[in-house]
Amino acid sequence: MKRILFLFSFVAICTASLAQDHETGKKLPAVELKDMDGKSINTGELGLKGPVVISFWATWCAPCKRELNTIHELYTDWQAETGVTLIAVSIDDEKTKNQVPVYVNGKSWEYLVLMDPNGDFKRAMGVNNVPHTFLIDTEGNIVYSHNNYAPGDEDKLYQEILSLKEKSK
């Protein structure tokens, strides 16, 4: 039984790693979303002047909120040093999407928050579960992808942002 469990765990980890590698190298898809004020924004026309972090999250997802709250504490410094922009894409559906502005405003997030209640952008980006974070270069290429959150993941993301910034010089 232990061997079967180990084998299953090994296969799951390998599959997740391959899925992450497969997502990089793709272009950012163009999908019409709305911000919290109801204004339409096309993800293919974001005007990428610097690195962009896209973080898929939901109000019911505790790891999502931990990740975005942790990054919030560092975000001003990250922006000053790298010019990065973070876009938080809520996958809350029709039942829970009204909780998004309440949570975001309560936490004073300075991110652009987009709503994806039908999951169109989520599907286009190949997101199966949240949190799922992507790093996009100025050409619209997905250069880094990470699924789930554990303390310290924000440091890895920051290193990826710095590496991308160095490559663009």
N, C-alpha and C positions, 0 to 999 in steps of 0.2 A: 504494500500500500504506500509506503514511504517513497519507494522508487517511482511509482506512478505519479504521486504528487510532485516529486522533484522534477520528473520529466515534463509534466504539464507546466510547472512554473518556468522551467528553462525555455520551453517552446514559446510561452507567452512573452517572456522578456525579449527573446530574440525577434519575435514578430513585431513587438513594439519598437525595438531599435531599428529594424528594417523600415518600418512605416515612417519613423522620423527622418531617416536618411532619404527616403523616397520623396518626401514632401519638399525638401530643399531642392533648389534648382528650378522650381516652377515659377511662373509669373503670378503676380497678384491678380486675381480675377476681378472683373468689373461687375459689381452687383449694386443695385439701388437699395439703400437703407435710409432710415430716418434717424436724426439725432433726437435728443430728449424734448426738443421744442417742436418736433414734427417736420423739420426742414429736411428735404431729400438730399442725400449725399451719395455720389457714385464712388465706390471704392477704387475704381480704375482711374479716377481723376482727383486724387488726393493732393497733388502738387508736392511730390516728395522732394523736399529741399535738403533733407538729412535722413539719417536712419529712422525707421518707423518700427515700433513694437506694436503688434496687434495681439491683444489678449482676450480670448473668449472666456466669458464668465457668466454666472447667474446668481441671483440674490439668494437662492437656496443652496448654493455651493460654498461650504465653509473654506476649503482650500483656495478657492478662487478669491474670496474676500481677503484671506490672509496674505496671498501673493500681492494683490493690488494695494492693500493697505501698507505692506512692507515697502513696496516700490514707491508709494506716495511719499514716504519719509525721505527717500533718496532722490526723488524725481527732479527737484529744482537743481541740485548739483549735477545730475546726469545731463540735464538740458544745457546748463552753462558750459559743461566740458565737451559735450559731443554733439549738441544740436538735435538730440533724439526727440521724437514725438511719440507719445503713447496713445493708442486708440483702444478703448475698452469696448468690446462688442458683447452686449448682453444677449443671451439666447433665451431669456425669459419669454414665456408664451403669453397668450392673451390673458390668462388668469393671473399671472404674477408680474406682468410688465409695468403695472402702475407702481410697484414697489421700487423700481429702479431709481427714479429721480429722488425719492425719499431717502434711499440709502446713499446714493452718490452725493447729494447735497449735505446730508448729515455727516459724511466723512470729508467733505470739502475737497473731493478729488478735482484736480485740474486737468484731467484727461478729457479728450473728446470721447463722448460715450455715444455709441451707435446702437440701435435696436434691431435685432434680427429675430423677430417673434416667429417667423415661418421657417427659419433655419436655412434660408437660401444661401447666404454667405458661408454659413457653417458647412454645408454640403460642398460648396464650391472649393473650400479650403481643405476638405478632407478631415474635418474635426469629428471625432466620434464621441469624445467625452471632454469635460472641462475640469480644471483649467487647461487651456492649450494656448501656448504663446509662440508667436512667430516674430522673426526679425526680417525686415524688408530693406533692401538697399535702395539707392536713389533711382535705379533703373526699374524698380518694381519687381525685382527677383527675391524670392524667399531664400534667405541664406542661412537661416537657423530656425529650428522648430523644437519645442519642448512640451511634453505633456505631463500633467500633474504638477504638484508643488510640494517641496520640502524646504525647510529653512536652509538658506545658503544658495538656493537656485537663482536668486536675484543677483548674486555675485557672479555666477557663471554667465548670466544674461548680460551683465555689465561688461564682462571681459569680451564677450562676443561683439557688443556694441563698439568697444574700444578697438578691437581688431578690425572691424568693418571701417571704422573712421580712419585707421592707419592706412588701409588698402586704398581708400579714396583720395589720399593725398597725392 
